[in-house]
Amino acid sequence: MIDILTRAFGGGDRSGKRNKPKLINLALQGGGAYGAFTWGVLEHLLEDGRLTVEGISGTSAGAVNAVMLADGLRRGGPEEARKRLADFWRAASVGGDLPPLQRAVTERLFSLVQSASPSFNWLQAWSQYLSPYDLNPLNINPLKDLIERFVDFEGLRADTHQIFIAATNVRTGRLHIFPREKISAEAVMASACLPAIFRAVEIDGEPYWDGGYLGNPVLYPFFRSTATEDVLIVQINPLVRHKLPTSTREIMARVNEITFNSSLLSEFRAIEFVNRLIAQGRVPHGTGLNQYREIKVHRIVLEGLGERFSSAGRLRNDYESFELLRKLGHRAARRFLDAHYDDIGVCSSIDLKAEVYSEWG
């Protein structure tokens, strides 16, 4: 399968010289409409051709991008993957060809600022007083139809490379990972199930909510399932905000960013600890029984690039705004490859120690 993905991603450098592409695992964070930034990152990586994706994990909007990417590559290589990503984000935008109910729900899921559409405003107003169980007694989730329109899940489950989708088990409060052989439209819906918008998604009798509460995105499934020790995270919830949030909307947005980054920081902490033990010779490095992986972490982040737009409220969930985020993703991916391509396979390109330690004093 690695050979198939190598051909799909092209290989070689931009000068035309053919080199063996470097293996990478992709971890795609959730963040609603800012998933269009991830679309741009993936599109640039496909066009660049110097990386081969071995495994993919995704949460919420990251899960949507993950299945679009994987199924597109499986069906027709990078061109088909780029087409599926573009077609999905166009359909999810305000100008897409969705019926009114599907449009209202999708606008809430992928909204960047308050929409002016009557259906959105009606749904927004009533949801302040009624739960999704009151508003949607028939449990209609139009996101399922939108996802199934672009992804052949039966074919995807028969694929051989690794895909992991994260969701939160409402009953147990534990993180649940859907591996490739269990991936379905329902699993992606579960990963993107915001409890204020959707009823919990039931799969095999268990209710699930958005995976971002406990794994955004998950990294540890790669440790025993893939050959590469490199993970490239596409992070769309900024770690740092330079402007103090003061309005209710800004405060809640920042609370959500901090909450949805907390699980990722926990995984960084565990990786840094194990890497340090390996460097000190206190635990064995390898892939065998009782051996540990030395994970090299890389990151492409929306931080800084998108803050001036989101804080000013200039973006809407129309295709032009998604297209702007896509271009930001292209730019961020290009900068990452220019600065850190040589680090892949060698060392982490972020300072894990600085990321994980608490502030003191």
Secondary structure per residue as TSV (DSSP state, phi and psi in degrees):
chain	resnum	aa	ss	phi	psi
A	1	M	-	360.0	-34.7
A	2	I	H	-59.8	-39.3
A	3	D	H	-62.4	-39.6
A	4	I	H	-64.0	-45.3
A	5	L	H	-68.3	-32.8
A	6	T	H	-60.6	-45.4
A	7	R	H	-65.2	-37.3
A	8	A	H	-64.2	-40.3
A	9	F	H	-85.9	-6.7
A	10	G	-	99.3	-57.0
A	11	G	-	81.1	166.7
A	12	G	S	85.0	173.3
A	13	D	-	-108.8	178.4
A	14	R	T	-73.2	-9.0
A	15	S	T	-85.6	-4.6
A	16	G	S	99.9	-9.2
A	17	K	-	-72.1	133.1
A	18	R	-	-87.5	116.6
A	19	N	-	-124.3	158.3
A	20	K	-	-70.7	122.4
A	21	P	-	-63.6	152.0
A	22	K	E	-83.8	141.2
A	23	L	E	-77.7	145.2
A	24	I	E	-149.7	148.1
A	25	N	E	-102.0	138.4
A	26	L	E	-104.9	132.2
A	27	A	E	-122.7	114.4
A	28	L	E	-108.9	115.8
A	29	Q	-	-76.9	154.4
A	30	G	-	-90.5	158.1
A	31	G	-	173.9	35.2
A	32	G	G	61.3	-131.9
A	33	A	G	-63.3	-22.2
A	34	Y	G	-69.6	-4.9
A	35	G	H	-61.2	-18.4
A	36	A	H	-66.2	-26.5
A	37	F	H	-63.0	-43.3
A	38	T	H	-62.3	-39.0
A	39	W	H	-52.6	-47.5
A	40	G	H	-64.4	-39.7
A	41	V	H	-61.3	-48.6
A	42	L	H	-62.8	-40.9
A	43	E	H	-60.7	-42.5
A	44	H	H	-67.7	-40.4
A	45	L	H	-62.1	-39.0
A	46	L	H	-63.7	-42.0
A	47	E	H	-72.0	-35.1
A	48	D	H	-68.2	-44.5
A	49	G	-	80.4	7.8
A	50	R	-	-95.7	-3.0
A	51	L	E	-121.5	143.6
A	52	T	E	-113.7	122.2
A	53	V	E	-82.2	122.2
A	54	E	E	-96.1	-42.4
A	55	G	E	-137.6	155.7
A	56	I	E	-136.3	131.7
A	57	S	E	-121.1	149.3
A	58	G	E	-152.5	150.8
A	59	T	E	-132.9	133.9
A	60	S	T	56.8	-121.0
A	61	A	H	-61.0	-29.1
A	62	G	H	-65.7	-34.1
A	63	A	H	-67.3	-39.1
A	64	V	H	-62.2	-49.2
A	65	N	H	-61.4	-36.6
A	66	A	H	-62.4	-46.6
A	67	V	H	-73.6	-32.3
A	68	M	H	-63.4	-45.1
A	69	L	H	-62.7	-52.1
A	70	A	H	-63.8	-42.9
A	71	D	H	-71.3	-35.8
A	72	G	H	-63.8	-44.1
A	73	L	H	-62.3	-41.6
A	74	R	H	-62.8	-38.1
A	75	R	H	-83.5	-40.7
A	76	G	H	-153.8	19.5
A	77	G	H	77.3	-163.9
A	78	P	H	-62.7	-36.3
A	79	E	H	-62.6	-43.5
A	80	E	H	-68.9	-38.1
A	81	A	H	-63.1	-43.8
A	82	R	H	-62.1	-40.2
A	83	K	H	-64.6	-43.0
A	84	R	H	-65.6	-42.4
A	85	L	H	-61.4	-45.7
A	86	A	H	-64.5	-42.9
A	87	D	H	-65.1	-39.5
A	88	F	H	-63.5	-48.6
A	89	W	H	-69.0	-28.5
A	90	R	H	-67.6	-42.9
A	91	A	H	-65.1	-33.9
A	92	A	H	-78.0	-13.6
A	93	S	S	-78.1	168.3
A	94	V	T	-57.4	-35.7
A	95	G	T	-82.0	2.3
A	96	G	S	-70.3	169.3
A	97	D	-	-95.0	53.8
A	98	L	-	-99.9	148.2
A	99	P	-	-67.8	163.4
A	100	P	H	-55.0	-46.8
A	101	L	H	-65.6	-44.6
A	102	Q	H	-63.2	-37.8
A	103	R	H	-64.4	-43.2
A	104	A	H	-62.0	-44.8
A	105	V	H	-68.5	-42.7
A	106	T	H	-64.6	-36.3
A	107	E	H	-62.5	-38.0
A	108	R	H	-69.4	-39.2
A	109	L	H	-69.0	-39.1
A	110	F	T	-112.2	22.3
A	111	S	-	-77.6	144.3
A	112	L	S	-105.7	-35.8
A	113	V	S	-140.4	172.9
A	114	Q	-	-59.1	128.9
A	115	S	-	-83.9	156.7
A	116	A	-	-100.9	0.6
A	117	S	-	-72.2	141.5
A	118	P	H	-59.0	-41.5
A	119	S	H	-63.9	-40.0
A	120	F	H	-64.4	-47.2
A	121	N	H	-65.1	-36.0
A	122	W	H	-63.3	-47.3
A	123	L	H	-65.0	-40.1
A	124	Q	H	-64.2	-43.9
A	125	A	H	-65.5	-47.9
A	126	W	H	-68.7	-29.8
A	127	S	H	-70.7	-13.4
A	128	Q	T	-71.8	-21.3
A	129	Y	T	-117.5	-24.6
A	130	L	S	-119.7	145.0
A	131	S	-	-80.5	167.8
A	132	P	H	-59.0	-23.6
A	133	Y	H	-73.6	-27.0
A	134	D	H	-83.6	-41.8
A	135	L	H	-73.9	-27.3
A	136	N	-	-133.2	65.9
A	137	P	T	-63.1	-23.6
A	138	L	T	-88.4	-0.1
A	139	N	-	55.8	48.7
A	140	I	-	-83.9	122.5
A	141	N	-	-122.2	95.0
A	142	P	H	-67.0	-13.4
A	143	L	H	-62.6	-31.4
A	144	K	H	-59.8	-46.5
A	145	D	H	-62.9	-38.7
A	146	L	H	-65.3	-42.7
A	147	I	H	-67.8	-45.0
A	148	E	H	-66.0	-20.7
A	149	R	T	-64.7	-26.5
A	150	F	T	-114.3	-14.0
A	151	V	-	-124.2	130.6
A	152	D	-	-92.7	93.4
A	153	F	H	-69.4	-32.7
A	154	E	H	-62.4	-44.3
A	155	G	H	-66.2	-37.3
A	156	L	H	-66.2	-39.4
A	157	R	H	-66.3	-25.2
A	158	A	T	-85.0	-6.2
A	159	D	-	-68.9	171.8
A	160	T	-	-117.0	-11.9
A	161	H	S	-86.8	165.6
A	162	Q	E	-86.6	130.9
A	163	I	E	-133.6	136.3
A	164	F	E	-133.0	128.1
A	165	I	E	-116.7	130.0
A	166	A	E	-100.1	140.1
A	167	A	E	-143.6	166.3
A	168	T	E	-108.4	122.9
A	169	N	E	-75.1	115.1
A	170	V	T	-65.8	-37.8
A	171	R	T	-70.9	-46.8
A	172	T	T	-93.2	-18.1
A	173	G	-	71.9	19.1
A	174	R	-	-109.0	155.2
A	175	L	E	-68.3	136.1
A	176	H	E	-121.9	130.7
A	177	I	E	-108.0	124.9
A	178	F	E	-95.3	110.7
A	179	P	E	-77.4	174.3
A	180	R	G	-50.9	-45.1
A	181	E	G	-70.1	-10.8
A	182	K	G	-110.5	4.0
A	183	I	-	-74.6	135.1
A	184	S	-	-150.4	174.1
A	185	A	H	-61.6	-35.9
A	186	E	H	-64.3	-38.3
A	187	A	H	-64.5	-41.2
A	188	V	H	-66.7	-41.0
A	189	M	H	-60.2	-41.2
A	190	A	H	-61.8	-43.3
A	191	S	H	-63.4	-28.0
A	192	A	T	-106.7	18.8
A	193	C	-	-85.3	91.4
A	194	L	-	-74.2	121.4
A	195	P	T	-64.7	-20.4
A	196	A	T	-79.6	-13.9
A	197	I	T	-109.0	-45.4
A	198	F	S	-114.8	151.0
A	199	R	-	-68.0	152.0
A	200	A	-	-54.9	139.3
A	201	V	E	-86.8	120.8
A	202	E	E	-94.6	128.2
A	203	I	E	-132.7	120.0
A	204	D	T	53.3	39.5
A	205	G	T	82.2	-0.5
A	206	E	E	-108.3	135.9
A	207	P	E	-89.0	140.0
A	208	Y	E	-130.5	145.8
A	209	W	E	-117.9	-178.1
A	210	D	E	-49.1	133.5
A	211	G	G	-72.9	-14.1
A	212	G	G	-63.9	-19.9
A	213	Y	G	-67.1	-30.2
A	214	L	T	-125.7	-13.6
A	215	G	-	-159.2	97.3
A	216	N	S	-138.5	81.0
A	217	P	S	-95.8	177.1
A	218	V	-	-88.0	141.7
A	219	L	-	-114.2	-34.8
A	220	Y	T	-62.6	-26.9
A	221	P	T	-60.9	-23.5
A	222	F	H	-68.8	-25.9
A	223	F	H	-61.9	-32.9
A	224	R	H	-112.6	-0.2
A	225	S	H	-112.8	-12.1
A	226	T	-	-129.6	158.0
A	227	A	S	-77.6	-38.5
A	228	T	-	-74.7	149.4
A	229	E	-	-104.4	8.9
A	230	D	E	-98.8	133.0
A	231	V	E	-125.0	126.1
A	232	L	E	-105.8	115.2
A	233	I	E	-96.1	130.1
A	234	V	E	-101.0	106.7
A	235	Q	E	-107.7	122.9
A	236	I	-	-117.0	-0.4
A	237	N	S	-101.1	107.6
A	238	P	-	-59.5	139.2
A	239	L	S	-74.6	-38.0
A	240	V	-	-116.8	133.5
A	241	R	-	-123.6	123.9
A	242	H	S	-83.6	-22.5
A	243	K	S	-95.9	129.0
A	244	L	-	-68.6	125.7
A	245	P	-	-71.9	134.3
A	246	T	-	-126.4	-32.3
A	247	S	S	-80.9	161.8
A	248	T	H	-58.1	-43.1
A	249	R	H	-63.8	-43.9
A	250	E	H	-66.2	-39.7
A	251	I	H	-64.1	-46.7
A	252	M	H	-66.8	-36.0
A	253	A	H	-63.6	-40.9
A	254	R	H	-69.9	-38.6
A	255	V	H	-58.9	-43.7
A	256	N	H	-64.3	-40.9
A	257	E	H	-60.9	-45.6
A	258	I	H	-64.5	-44.2
A	259	T	H	-62.2	-46.5
A	260	F	H	-77.5	-7.7
A	261	N	H	-96.1	-13.2
A	262	S	H	-63.5	-39.7
A	263	S	H	-68.0	-35.2
A	264	L	H	-65.5	-41.2
A	265	L	H	-63.9	-34.9
A	266	S	H	-64.1	-40.9
A	267	E	H	-67.9	-38.4
A	268	F	H	-57.5	-42.6
A	269	R	H	-62.4	-43.2
A	270	A	H	-66.5	-40.8
A	271	I	H	-64.5	-45.4
A	272	E	H	-61.1	-39.6
A	273	F	H	-64.2	-47.9
A	274	V	H	-66.6	-42.6
A	275	N	H	-58.9	-38.1
A	276	R	H	-67.5	-40.1
A	277	L	H	-64.9	-38.0
A	278	I	H	-64.3	-45.0
A	279	A	H	-62.4	-31.6
A	280	Q	T	-85.2	-3.5
A	281	G	T	75.1	18.1
A	282	R	S	-89.0	-18.9
A	283	V	S	-134.9	149.3
A	284	P	-	-78.1	141.2
A	285	H	B	-96.4	128.9
A	286	G	S	163.0	-169.5
A	287	T	S	-113.9	2.0
A	288	G	S	-85.4	-174.6
A	289	L	T	-61.5	132.0
A	290	N	T	64.3	21.3
A	291	Q	-	-110.7	160.9
A	292	Y	B	-126.6	147.5
A	293	R	-	-86.9	142.6
A	294	E	-	-98.1	93.7
A	295	I	-	-79.4	129.1
A	296	K	E	-103.3	120.9
A	297	V	E	-105.3	133.3
A	298	H	E	-129.5	157.7
A	299	R	E	-149.6	137.5
A	300	I	E	-117.0	122.2
A	301	V	E	-127.2	143.6
A	302	L	-	-73.0	-17.8
A	303	E	T	-47.3	130.6
A	304	G	T	87.8	-51.2
A	305	L	T	-65.2	-38.1
A	306	G	T	-103.5	-9.2
A	307	E	H	-61.4	-41.8
A	308	R	H	-66.2	-27.1
A	309	F	H	-80.0	-47.0
A	310	S	H	-66.6	-39.7
A	311	S	H	-68.4	-30.6
A	312	A	H	-86.1	-9.2
A	313	G	T	69.0	28.9
A	314	R	-	-83.1	-15.7
A	315	L	-	-95.1	139.0
A	316	R	-	-122.5	171.6
A	317	N	S	-90.2	44.9
A	318	D	S	-98.4	170.9
A	319	Y	H	-66.4	-31.4
A	320	E	H	-63.8	-38.4
A	321	S	H	-70.4	-41.4
A	322	F	H	-61.3	-38.8
A	323	E	H	-64.9	-37.2
A	324	L	H	-63.7	-43.9
A	325	L	H	-62.8	-38.5
A	326	R	H	-59.5	-43.7
A	327	K	H	-65.4	-37.7
A	328	L	H	-62.9	-39.0
A	329	G	H	-63.7	-42.9
A	330	H	H	-56.0	-48.8
A	331	R	H	-63.5	-44.0
A	332	A	H	-64.7	-40.2
A	333	A	H	-66.4	-40.6
A	334	R	H	-63.5	-43.2
A	335	R	H	-64.1	-40.5
A	336	F	H	-61.7	-47.7
A	337	L	H	-64.9	-39.3
A	338	D	H	-62.5	-38.5
A	339	A	H	-88.9	-31.8
A	340	H	H	-130.8	7.3
A	341	Y	G	-56.5	-40.5
A	342	D	G	-68.1	-19.5
A	343	D	G	-75.3	-25.2
A	344	I	T	-64.2	128.4
A	345	G	T	86.4	-5.1
A	346	V	T	-117.5	-53.5
A	347	C	S	-158.8	165.6
A	348	S	-	-66.7	145.4
A	349	S	S	-100.7	4.5
A	350	I	S	-122.0	154.9
A	351	D	-	-87.1	94.8
A	352	L	H	-61.4	-38.4
A	353	K	H	-60.4	-43.0
A	354	A	H	-67.5	-30.8
A	355	E	H	-70.1	-38.1
A	356	V	H	-99.2	-20.7
A	357	Y	S	-80.5	140.8
A	358	S	-	-70.9	158.8
A	359	E	-	-81.2	136.0
A	360	W	-	-127.0	154.6
A	361	G	-	99.5	360.0
